[in-house]
Every structure is written in structure tokens, then in C-alpha cells.
Amino acid sequence: MEFVELTENEFAQFALHHELNNLWQTTQMAKMREQRGFHTYYVGVKEDGNIIAGSMLSALPVFMGYEMVQLLRGPLIDFKNKALYTFFHEHLVEFLKARKCMYFHIDPYLPYKERDLEGELVEGGFDNSDVVDMLLDLGYQHEGFTRGIDLSREPRWIYTINLKDKTPDEVLKQMERKTLRSVKKALKYNIQVNELDRDHISVYEEVIQKTGERRGFQGRDEEYHKRLYDFYHPEGYIKFLCATLDLEDYKKDLYKDLETNTKQRDTCAKRLETQESPKIQKKMELAQEQIDQLNEKLKEADELIQSDGQVLTLASGVFFTYGREVLCLMSGVYEKYMRFASPYAMHWKMMNYAIEHGMERYNLYGMSGNFDPQAEDYGVYLFKKGFQGEIQELIGDFDYIVNPKMYRLYQSLRNVKHKIKGE
């Protein structure tokens, strides 16, 4: 085996086909971060001329010329091969020592232990605690098996839906009944899901801003998302989507349902003139309930046309289409339009995209790992759970101190600084 620096193209080709590939371990992410003052190394391990492990290293000078280095969601390596990882680690440390690295950080895209949909450990399920033990034995410091939402970190808990060798019908059938109804409702309403070009990313920004105000978070600014677009879109790795509803089309669908239910009610009423039947009576009453609801929806639609216009922007989201998965990094919906189930329209469109392109899974991404009904994101958890996917608990964040003396000095001065500021 040989530890080498890789060319940008070598790394890009290797990463795209690795089983742990992800949008962070890409040349696109490297170039984005270079605009923020980071610089990049691509390293790997070759055997018989073939790359068998690799990583994009993102480095930033932080103290007296010493660097902090991040292996974002990396490295891309077989963590179960202890000899390979040890070889990679030892040579990585030497490589970074020579470049004045103070410490490096990894947060591998590797699940820890198998969980069920309630967040409980699965007896006899997969278990990668041996990987954690190996990293600790090598001298890494683990930040712990954390729960909660930390906006300074990528989430340790994510939610994925297995699409491998599945048809759209099979994916639909595995959903909870409520989720299935919501998907069908979005399809029935003929909600349109279209891609936004760079000049219209502001549509996405407005939806996310309103969602953030409602749920208590602050999203990135428009320039950040335009940089994402600039670096990932040329390769087809990103889509900004927007869900819209034409209220006149929506009304046409309501009128069809109204006609059907009116005929049902009138037929039942006519039959009741000649025979008494509790069953027919109930059927007529249900039809009348539907008629009343449809008339109310038609009234609301007319009011919305008057106040908001014929075509409504309902929801928006940003989706990555790289490697083995489609990943929804962020999405939002206008609260006043929630009844139209537009997020389901976006997710269903992108699940179909993933299936059509042979991708293995759909990633609804971050969650807190707290499954108590009082948890701040419990509603988000229930939304994701409805798709009947998989809770993935990743192994977490690790630091390796390359220069302990300099690191201690750095941390001491940071602590003094925070005390002076009263933090």
C-alpha cells in the first residue's frame, strides 16, 4: 500500500463510486470552501495502482500559522479494515505534521448501531462500535453519542428511505396511511414541482425565511445558496425546487368532486323515497358532508385568488443528487398553505427521480435523535417516520490532536478570550 496525494480528478472519480460517498467529500465542496479561506488537499491510499481509500482535506490556518483540518463526512474508506485504516491514519498524521496541522476533525458518514423507527436499538442488528473503539485506540477524541440539534455541526442522526431495487408503487405501499393520503392528495391537486434557476433562488430564500421564523432557526443567506448552485449545478448535483398550485385548476378538481357527490346524494334521496334504509341514509349524509366541505374549499379558493393571486407558491427545498442518494438538505412551506400537502409533492417527485436514476436511497437528513413527544423536532420526526424509512445514528465527531503542545496553548487562549467576553 502507498499513501499518496491525489489529483483533483483522481479524487473526484474515486469519491463518486465509493460506498460512503456524500456531497461533502467532493471537489465541489472543496472549491466552495476555498472561497472562504480554506485550502484543499486530496489524499489517498493506492494498492497495485488502484485507489482504495481517500479523502478531501479542508484546511484553515487558525493559530500562529497552524492549521485546523476537516475531513468533512470522511474519510472514504473501509472502516472495518483495521489494517487499512491504521495505515491511512499513521500516514495522514505524518502528512499533516509536515504542513503545520494542529488537529484534524472527522465525522464519518458511517452508521453506529441499528435503530428501529421508534429510535430503539435493534437486537442483533448491525453494530459498528468496533470502529469507534479502533478510533479511540488510535488516539482520537470522541465528542460523544450526542442528541439534539447543533447548527455548528452536521447532524449525527439522519433519516433515510431505502430505494434499492424498489418501484415507486412499492415505496408508496410501505408508507403510513396518513403519509400515503398526503402524497395522493398532492397528486390529486396537481401541485406542480419545478426547478428554480439561479435568478430565482430568492423564491426558495423567502420560503425558508418564513419557515425559520416559525420554527426558530435561521437559514443561510442567498449568496451562500447561489454559491451552492454555481459549484454543484454544472455537474447536475443540485436542484432548487418550488411547489406551486394553480387555484383555477384546483377549483376544476373540486367541481368534479362536487358533481360526483351531488349525484350520489340525489340518487340516495330518490331511493329513500321508496324504501327505508339506514345504509342509504348514511351514504346520503356522508355525500352531503362532502358537498359542504367542497363548497367551503371553493369559497376559500376564491378568497385566496382575490388576496394572493391565481398561482400560489406553496413550498420550496434544496436537493442534492450526488452519488448513491438524493438528499434534501433543507425545505420549507408557507404555514397558510400547509393544507395542500405540498412538501409531499416535492419529496415524491425526488423519490421518483432517485429511483429513475438508480440511486440507493432518499435522505430526509437531520433529526435530533430525541424521540420524546416533548422534543422540539418531534413533529419533524413524525413527518419523516411516515415514509417508513430508517433512522441512522452516525458514529459521531472525532478530533485527533497532531500537535498537543500547540493545541493546549490554543485552547487556553481561547478560554481566556471567552472569559473576558463573558461567554
HELIX and SHEET records of a PDB file:
HELIX    1   1 GLU A    8  LEU A   16  1                                   9    
HELIX    2   2 THR A   27  GLU A   34  1                                   8    
HELIX    3   3 LYS A   82  LYS A   97  1                                  16    
HELIX    4   4 SER A  129  ASP A  137  1                                   9    
HELIX    5   5 PRO A  168  GLN A  174  1                                   7    
HELIX    6   6 ARG A  177  LYS A  188  1                                  12    
HELIX    7   7 ARG A  198  HIS A  200  5                                   3    
HELIX    8   8 ILE A  201  ARG A  215  1                                  15    
HELIX    9   9 GLU A  222  TYR A  232  1                                  11    
HELIX   10  10 HIS A  233  GLU A  235  5                                   3    
HELIX   11  11 LEU A  247  LEU A  272  1                                  26    
HELIX   12  12 PRO A  278  ASP A  308  1                                  31    
HELIX   13  13 GLU A  335  PHE A  340  5                                   6    
HELIX   14  14 SER A  342  GLU A  356  1                                  15    
HELIX   15  15 TYR A  378  LYS A  385  1                                   8    
HELIX   16  16 PRO A  404  LYS A  421  1                                  18    
SHEET    1   A 7 GLU A   2  GLU A   5  0                                        
SHEET    2   A 7 HIS A  39  GLU A  47 -1                                        
SHEET    3   A 7 ASN A  50  PHE A  63 -1                                        
SHEET    4   A 7 TYR A  66  LEU A  71 -1                                        
SHEET    5   A 7 CYS A 101  ILE A 106  1                                        
SHEET    6   A 7 PHE A 398  ILE A 401 -1                                        
SHEET    7   A 7 GLN A 141  HIS A 142 -1                                        
SHEET    1   B 8 PRO A 111  GLU A 114  0                                        
SHEET    2   B 8 GLU A 390  LEU A 394 -1                                        
SHEET    3   B 8 TRP A 157  ASN A 162 -1                                        
SHEET    4   B 8 ARG A 361  MET A 367 -1                                        
SHEET    5   B 8 GLU A 325  VAL A 333  1                                        
SHEET    6   B 8 VAL A 311  TYR A 322 -1                                        
SHEET    7   B 8 ILE A 238  ASP A 246 -1                                        
SHEET    8   B 8 GLN A 192  GLU A 195 -1                                        
END                                                                             
